[in-house]
Structures are given as C-alpha cells and as structure tokens.
C-alpha cells in the first residue's frame, strides 16, 4: 500500500471516528435534555401539590 492510499485510509478512519463521536455527543445531549425535562416536570408537580395544599388549607379559613 502506497503512502497516499495509507493517508486516504487514515483520513477515512478519522472521519468515521468523528462521525461516531458526533453521534455519541448527540445521544448524550438528548439524554441530558430528557433528564432536565424530567426535573422540570417533577418541580412543576411539586409546586402544583404545594399550591393545592395551600388552597385546601386556605379554603378552611374564614375571614
């Protein structure tokens, strides 16, 4: 195998590695977004429960 063929093969391998790295990074980004969305949903649910509890308590108070 000549030097140019070896260089071409190395370039092709590097491109493949870069593509795999980009795919892994995109997968990690999606997983992080899923975690962030899950945290936000949990916080909303906790806030809604707190508000519901306060309203239920306030409903029993007469002014």
Secondary structure, DSSP 8 states (H G I E B T S, - for coil): --HHHHHHHHHHHHHHHHHHHHHHHHHHHHHHHHHHHHHHHHHHHHHHHHHHHHHHHHHT---
